[in-house]
Amino acid sequence: MEYDASAIGSVIRQQRKLRNMSQEVLSGLAGIARTHLTMIETGSKQANFETLWKIALALDMRPCKLVEEIEIYMLSNRDQKHG
């Protein structure tokens, strides 16, 4: 499976919206700038492991669960592309 940088942002955005959280609230809970979160969600900036950890906890998720959701998303998109 190839790495898909945009998948991380898509999953974070999806999880944030499932919880009815704004970028302002999530970034505040994670201790990162809202602009940083925006760039992660749009795929224009890569999140390092520490940032992913903080975001996962702010989403009330275990970090491994966030990574699992990203993997599921990537597999789903791969399957759709290769139909």
CNS distance restraints for C-alpha pairs under 8 A (distance, minus, plus):
assign (resid   1 and name CA) (resid  75 and name CA) 7.50 0.50 0.50
assign (resid   1 and name CA) (resid  78 and name CA) 8.00 0.50 0.50
assign (resid   4 and name CA) (resid   8 and name CA) 7.54 0.50 0.50
assign (resid   4 and name CA) (resid  74 and name CA) 6.90 0.50 0.50
assign (resid   5 and name CA) (resid   9 and name CA) 7.46 0.50 0.50
assign (resid   5 and name CA) (resid  43 and name CA) 6.17 0.50 0.50
assign (resid   5 and name CA) (resid  46 and name CA) 7.09 0.50 0.50
assign (resid   6 and name CA) (resid  10 and name CA) 6.22 0.50 0.50
assign (resid   6 and name CA) (resid  41 and name CA) 7.63 0.50 0.50
assign (resid   6 and name CA) (resid  42 and name CA) 6.94 0.50 0.50
assign (resid   6 and name CA) (resid  43 and name CA) 4.68 0.50 0.50
assign (resid   7 and name CA) (resid  11 and name CA) 6.08 0.50 0.50
assign (resid   7 and name CA) (resid  43 and name CA) 7.92 0.50 0.50
assign (resid   7 and name CA) (resid  70 and name CA) 6.22 0.50 0.50
assign (resid   7 and name CA) (resid  73 and name CA) 6.72 0.50 0.50
assign (resid   7 and name CA) (resid  74 and name CA) 6.27 0.50 0.50
assign (resid   8 and name CA) (resid  12 and name CA) 6.19 0.50 0.50
assign (resid   8 and name CA) (resid  40 and name CA) 7.58 0.50 0.50
assign (resid   8 and name CA) (resid  41 and name CA) 7.24 0.50 0.50
assign (resid   8 and name CA) (resid  43 and name CA) 7.56 0.50 0.50
assign (resid   8 and name CA) (resid  70 and name CA) 5.86 0.50 0.50
assign (resid   9 and name CA) (resid  13 and name CA) 6.04 0.50 0.50
assign (resid   9 and name CA) (resid  40 and name CA) 5.27 0.50 0.50
assign (resid   9 and name CA) (resid  41 and name CA) 3.58 0.50 0.50
assign (resid   9 and name CA) (resid  42 and name CA) 5.86 0.50 0.50
assign (resid   9 and name CA) (resid  43 and name CA) 5.66 0.50 0.50
assign (resid  10 and name CA) (resid  14 and name CA) 6.05 0.50 0.50
assign (resid  10 and name CA) (resid  41 and name CA) 5.97 0.50 0.50
assign (resid  10 and name CA) (resid  42 and name CA) 7.43 0.50 0.50
assign (resid  11 and name CA) (resid  15 and name CA) 6.02 0.50 0.50
assign (resid  11 and name CA) (resid  69 and name CA) 6.92 0.50 0.50
assign (resid  11 and name CA) (resid  70 and name CA) 5.95 0.50 0.50
assign (resid  11 and name CA) (resid  73 and name CA) 7.25 0.50 0.50
assign (resid  12 and name CA) (resid  16 and name CA) 6.02 0.50 0.50
assign (resid  12 and name CA) (resid  41 and name CA) 6.54 0.50 0.50
assign (resid  13 and name CA) (resid  17 and name CA) 6.11 0.50 0.50
assign (resid  13 and name CA) (resid  41 and name CA) 5.95 0.50 0.50
assign (resid  14 and name CA) (resid  18 and name CA) 6.15 0.50 0.50
assign (resid  15 and name CA) (resid  19 and name CA) 6.49 0.50 0.50
assign (resid  15 and name CA) (resid  59 and name CA) 7.30 0.50 0.50
assign (resid  16 and name CA) (resid  20 and name CA) 6.37 0.50 0.50
assign (resid  16 and name CA) (resid  21 and name CA) 5.37 0.50 0.50
assign (resid  16 and name CA) (resid  22 and name CA) 7.21 0.50 0.50
assign (resid  16 and name CA) (resid  23 and name CA) 7.77 0.50 0.50
assign (resid  16 and name CA) (resid  26 and name CA) 7.29 0.50 0.50
assign (resid  16 and name CA) (resid  59 and name CA) 6.85 0.50 0.50
assign (resid  17 and name CA) (resid  21 and name CA) 5.81 0.50 0.50
assign (resid  17 and name CA) (resid  22 and name CA) 7.51 0.50 0.50
assign (resid  19 and name CA) (resid  59 and name CA) 7.80 0.50 0.50
assign (resid  21 and name CA) (resid  25 and name CA) 6.12 0.50 0.50
assign (resid  21 and name CA) (resid  26 and name CA) 6.38 0.50 0.50
assign (resid  22 and name CA) (resid  26 and name CA) 6.30 0.50 0.50
assign (resid  23 and name CA) (resid  27 and name CA) 5.84 0.50 0.50
assign (resid  23 and name CA) (resid  34 and name CA) 6.16 0.50 0.50
assign (resid  23 and name CA) (resid  37 and name CA) 6.99 0.50 0.50
assign (resid  23 and name CA) (resid  38 and name CA) 7.28 0.50 0.50
assign (resid  24 and name CA) (resid  28 and name CA) 6.07 0.50 0.50
assign (resid  24 and name CA) (resid  34 and name CA) 5.68 0.50 0.50
assign (resid  25 and name CA) (resid  29 and name CA) 6.18 0.50 0.50
assign (resid  26 and name CA) (resid  30 and name CA) 6.05 0.50 0.50
assign (resid  26 and name CA) (resid  55 and name CA) 7.36 0.50 0.50
assign (resid  26 and name CA) (resid  58 and name CA) 6.32 0.50 0.50
assign (resid  26 and name CA) (resid  59 and name CA) 7.27 0.50 0.50
assign (resid  27 and name CA) (resid  31 and name CA) 5.87 0.50 0.50
assign (resid  27 and name CA) (resid  32 and name CA) 5.11 0.50 0.50
assign (resid  27 and name CA) (resid  33 and name CA) 5.91 0.50 0.50
assign (resid  27 and name CA) (resid  34 and name CA) 5.22 0.50 0.50
assign (resid  27 and name CA) (resid  37 and name CA) 6.28 0.50 0.50
assign (resid  27 and name CA) (resid  55 and name CA) 7.66 0.50 0.50
assign (resid  28 and name CA) (resid  32 and name CA) 6.34 0.50 0.50
assign (resid  28 and name CA) (resid  33 and name CA) 7.32 0.50 0.50
assign (resid  28 and name CA) (resid  34 and name CA) 7.53 0.50 0.50
assign (resid  29 and name CA) (resid  55 and name CA) 7.91 0.50 0.50
assign (resid  29 and name CA) (resid  58 and name CA) 5.29 0.50 0.50
assign (resid  30 and name CA) (resid  51 and name CA) 7.85 0.50 0.50
assign (resid  30 and name CA) (resid  54 and name CA) 4.99 0.50 0.50
assign (resid  30 and name CA) (resid  55 and name CA) 5.19 0.50 0.50
assign (resid  30 and name CA) (resid  57 and name CA) 7.34 0.50 0.50
assign (resid  30 and name CA) (resid  58 and name CA) 5.21 0.50 0.50
assign (resid  31 and name CA) (resid  54 and name CA) 7.44 0.50 0.50
assign (resid  32 and name CA) (resid  36 and name CA) 6.67 0.50 0.50
assign (resid  32 and name CA) (resid  37 and name CA) 7.09 0.50 0.50
assign (resid  32 and name CA) (resid  51 and name CA) 7.91 0.50 0.50
assign (resid  33 and name CA) (resid  37 and name CA) 6.51 0.50 0.50
assign (resid  34 and name CA) (resid  38 and name CA) 6.15 0.50 0.50
assign (resid  35 and name CA) (resid  39 and name CA) 6.24 0.50 0.50
assign (resid  36 and name CA) (resid  40 and name CA) 6.30 0.50 0.50
assign (resid  36 and name CA) (resid  45 and name CA) 7.68 0.50 0.50
assign (resid  37 and name CA) (resid  41 and name CA) 6.10 0.50 0.50
assign (resid  38 and name CA) (resid  42 and name CA) 6.18 0.50 0.50
assign (resid  39 and name CA) (resid  43 and name CA) 6.03 0.50 0.50
assign (resid  39 and name CA) (resid  44 and name CA) 5.09 0.50 0.50
assign (resid  39 and name CA) (resid  45 and name CA) 5.15 0.50 0.50
assign (resid  40 and name CA) (resid  44 and name CA) 6.19 0.50 0.50
assign (resid  40 and name CA) (resid  45 and name CA) 4.97 0.50 0.50
assign (resid  40 and name CA) (resid  46 and name CA) 6.01 0.50 0.50
assign (resid  40 and name CA) (resid  47 and name CA) 6.26 0.50 0.50
assign (resid  47 and name CA) (resid  51 and name CA) 5.77 0.50 0.50
assign (resid  47 and name CA) (resid  52 and name CA) 6.17 0.50 0.50
assign (resid  48 and name CA) (resid  52 and name CA) 6.29 0.50 0.50
assign (resid  49 and name CA) (resid  53 and name CA) 6.08 0.50 0.50
assign (resid  50 and name CA) (resid  54 and name CA) 6.27 0.50 0.50
assign (resid  51 and name CA) (resid  55 and name CA) 6.13 0.50 0.50
assign (resid  52 and name CA) (resid  56 and name CA) 6.03 0.50 0.50
assign (resid  52 and name CA) (resid  63 and name CA) 7.21 0.50 0.50
assign (resid  53 and name CA) (resid  57 and name CA) 6.30 0.50 0.50
assign (resid  53 and name CA) (resid  63 and name CA) 5.41 0.50 0.50
assign (resid  54 and name CA) (resid  58 and name CA) 6.11 0.50 0.50
assign (resid  55 and name CA) (resid  59 and name CA) 6.15 0.50 0.50
assign (resid  56 and name CA) (resid  60 and name CA) 6.30 0.50 0.50
assign (resid  56 and name CA) (resid  61 and name CA) 5.05 0.50 0.50
assign (resid  56 and name CA) (resid  62 and name CA) 6.12 0.50 0.50
assign (resid  56 and name CA) (resid  63 and name CA) 5.15 0.50 0.50
assign (resid  56 and name CA) (resid  66 and name CA) 6.12 0.50 0.50
assign (resid  57 and name CA) (resid  61 and name CA) 5.36 0.50 0.50
assign (resid  57 and name CA) (resid  62 and name CA) 6.38 0.50 0.50
assign (resid  57 and name CA) (resid  63 and name CA) 6.90 0.50 0.50
assign (resid  61 and name CA) (resid  65 and name CA) 6.36 0.50 0.50
assign (resid  61 and name CA) (resid  66 and name CA) 6.64 0.50 0.50
assign (resid  62 and name CA) (resid  66 and name CA) 6.65 0.50 0.50
assign (resid  63 and name CA) (resid  67 and name CA) 6.37 0.50 0.50
assign (resid  64 and name CA) (resid  68 and name CA) 6.07 0.50 0.50
assign (resid  65 and name CA) (resid  69 and name CA) 6.15 0.50 0.50
assign (resid  66 and name CA) (resid  70 and name CA) 6.30 0.50 0.50
assign (resid  67 and name CA) (resid  71 and name CA) 6.22 0.50 0.50
assign (resid  68 and name CA) (resid  72 and name CA) 6.16 0.50 0.50
assign (resid  69 and name CA) (resid  73 and name CA) 6.12 0.50 0.50
assign (resid  70 and name CA) (resid  74 and name CA) 6.16 0.50 0.50
assign (resid  71 and name CA) (resid  75 and name CA) 6.12 0.50 0.50
assign (resid  72 and name CA) (resid  76 and name CA) 6.03 0.50 0.50
assign (resid  73 and name CA) (resid  77 and name CA) 6.18 0.50 0.50
assign (resid  74 and name CA) (resid  78 and name CA) 6.08 0.50 0.50
assign (resid  75 and name CA) (resid  79 and name CA) 6.09 0.50 0.50
assign (resid  76 and name CA) (resid  80 and name CA) 6.24 0.50 0.50
assign (resid  77 and name CA) (resid  81 and name CA) 6.18 0.50 0.50
assign (resid  78 and name CA) (resid  82 and name CA) 6.17 0.50 0.50
assign (resid  79 and name CA) (resid  83 and name CA) 5.59 0.50 0.50
